Amino acid sequence: MPIPGSDPVTQARRLSAPTDRAYERDTNLWVQSRGGDLVRIGLDELGQEMNGDLAFMQLAAPGTAVSRGQELGSVEAGKYVGPILSPVAGTVRAVNQAVLDRPRLANEDPLEGGWLVELELADGELLDHLVTDPTEIEAWFEARVREFRLKGVLAE
């Protein structure tokens, strides 16, 4: 169900997944086109909720080439300490200094101001492994939230 006055969004009990971006199925990261081969990457609302309050974040420096599934950075949070794995292959072009200075920004505004990095996609890198279709995003996100609620990872 869309939020009035916003881009199309899928909601599952206060958590949302805007359909103007793609999602990596397992890492709770979103990928949004910024034009050409440039994409922006961030934590989706479920990912930031599951991690808990972010206390520290380290991200690959601009100019760093990463492969899909390779460490893009790391995070220390209330419920998780570990790597952030890149959902796509490319070269880091920009890092969100605001989120490095204040990691909680990724909790407070994960879909906009709390983005992590911008990457230039590697030659031939496709986004076909990501969830991109709005109907598929809705079904996938709702199922994922339901799964984590049943496991007791998320509160009702």
C-alpha positions as CSV (number, residue, x, y, z in Angstrom):
1,M,0.0,0.0,0.0
2,P,1.6,3.3,-1.1
3,I,2.3,6.0,1.4
4,P,0.3,9.1,0.4
5,G,2.4,11.8,-1.2
6,S,5.5,9.6,-1.8
7,D,7.0,7.3,-4.4
8,P,5.3,3.9,-4.7
9,V,6.3,2.0,-1.5
10,T,5.6,-1.4,-0.1
11,Q,4.9,-1.5,3.6
12,A,4.9,-4.4,6.0
13,R,3.9,-3.1,9.4
14,R,5.8,0.2,9.5
15,L,8.8,-1.1,7.5
16,S,8.9,-0.2,3.8
17,A,10.7,-1.0,0.6
18,P,10.3,1.7,-2.1
19,T,9.9,0.3,-5.5
20,D,12.2,2.9,-7.1
21,R,15.2,0.8,-6.4
22,A,16.4,-2.9,-6.5
23,Y,17.1,-5.1,-3.5
24,E,19.6,-7.8,-2.7
25,R,17.6,-10.8,-1.4
26,D,19.9,-11.9,1.4
27,T,21.8,-8.8,2.7
28,N,19.1,-6.2,3.1
29,L,20.8,-3.8,0.9
30,W,19.2,-1.6,-1.8
31,V,20.7,-0.4,-5.1
32,Q,19.3,2.7,-6.8
33,S,20.3,4.0,-10.2
34,R,21.8,7.5,-10.2
35,G,22.1,7.7,-13.9
36,G,24.4,5.9,-16.4
37,D,26.5,3.2,-14.6
38,L,26.3,5.0,-11.2
39,V,24.4,3.4,-8.4
40,R,23.8,4.3,-4.8
41,I,23.7,1.5,-2.1
42,G,22.2,1.6,1.4
43,L,20.6,-0.6,4.0
44,D,16.9,-1.2,3.7
45,E,14.6,-0.6,6.6
46,L,14.6,-4.2,7.6
47,G,18.4,-4.4,7.5
48,Q,18.8,-1.4,9.8
49,E,16.1,-2.7,12.1
50,M,17.8,-6.1,12.3
51,N,21.2,-4.6,12.9
52,G,20.0,-2.4,15.8
53,D,21.5,1.0,16.6
54,L,24.6,1.6,14.5
55,A,27.6,2.7,16.5
56,F,30.5,2.5,14.0
57,M,30.8,2.1,10.2
58,Q,33.7,1.7,8.0
59,L,33.3,1.9,4.2
60,A,35.7,1.2,1.2
61,A,37.4,4.4,0.0
62,P,36.7,6.0,-3.3
63,G,38.6,4.3,-6.1
64,T,38.3,0.9,-4.5
65,A,37.1,-1.9,-6.8
66,V,34.8,-4.5,-5.3
67,S,33.3,-7.7,-6.6
68,R,29.8,-8.8,-5.9
69,G,29.8,-10.4,-2.5
70,Q,33.1,-8.8,-1.5
71,E,33.4,-6.7,1.6
72,L,32.3,-3.1,0.9
73,G,32.7,-2.1,4.6
74,S,31.9,-3.2,8.1
75,V,29.5,-2.2,10.8
76,E,29.2,-2.3,14.5
77,A,25.7,-2.2,15.8
78,G,23.6,-3.3,18.8
79,K,22.7,-6.6,17.2
80,Y,25.4,-7.2,14.6
81,V,29.1,-6.7,14.1
82,G,30.5,-7.7,10.7
83,P,31.0,-7.0,7.1
84,I,28.8,-5.2,4.6
85,L,28.9,-7.3,1.4
86,S,28.6,-5.5,-1.9
87,P,25.4,-6.4,-3.9
88,V,27.1,-5.5,-7.2
89,A,30.6,-5.3,-8.7
90,G,32.0,-1.9,-9.4
91,T,34.3,0.9,-8.2
92,V,33.5,3.1,-5.2
93,R,33.0,6.7,-6.5
94,A,31.6,8.3,-3.3
95,V,31.2,7.5,0.3
96,N,28.5,9.2,2.5
97,Q,30.7,11.1,4.9
98,A,27.6,12.0,6.9
99,V,26.9,8.4,7.8
100,L,30.6,7.8,8.7
101,D,30.5,10.8,11.0
102,R,27.1,9.7,12.5
103,P,26.3,6.0,11.8
104,R,22.8,6.4,13.4
105,L,21.8,8.3,10.3
106,A,21.5,4.9,8.5
107,N,19.0,4.0,11.2
108,E,17.1,7.2,11.1
109,D,17.0,7.7,7.3
110,P,18.1,4.4,5.7
111,L,16.3,5.1,2.4
112,E,17.6,8.6,1.7
113,G,20.2,10.5,3.8
114,G,21.6,7.3,5.3
115,W,22.9,5.8,2.0
116,L,26.3,4.2,2.2
117,V,28.3,4.5,-1.0
118,E,28.0,5.3,-4.7
119,L,29.6,2.8,-7.1
120,E,30.2,2.9,-10.8
121,L,29.2,-0.5,-12.1
122,A,31.9,-2.8,-13.5
123,D,31.7,-3.4,-17.2
124,G,29.0,-6.0,-18.0
125,E,27.6,-5.9,-14.4
126,L,23.9,-6.5,-14.5
127,L,21.3,-6.0,-11.8
128,D,19.3,-9.1,-12.9
129,H,20.2,-11.0,-9.7
130,L,18.4,-8.3,-7.6
131,V,14.7,-7.9,-6.9
132,T,13.5,-5.2,-9.2
133,D,9.9,-5.7,-10.2
134,P,7.5,-3.7,-8.0
135,T,5.2,-6.6,-7.5
136,E,8.1,-8.9,-6.7
137,I,9.6,-6.4,-4.3
138,E,6.3,-6.2,-2.4
139,A,5.9,-10.0,-2.1
140,W,9.6,-10.5,-1.2
141,F,9.8,-7.8,1.4
142,E,6.5,-8.8,3.1
143,A,7.7,-12.5,3.2
144,R,11.1,-11.5,4.6
145,V,9.5,-9.3,7.3
146,R,7.1,-12.1,8.2
147,E,10.0,-14.6,8.3
148,F,11.9,-12.5,10.8
149,R,8.9,-11.8,12.9
150,L,8.2,-15.5,13.2
151,K,11.8,-16.2,14.2
152,G,11.4,-13.5,16.9
153,V,14.1,-11.3,15.4
154,L,11.6,-8.4,14.9
155,A,8.9,-7.3,17.3
156,E,5.3,-7.3,16.2
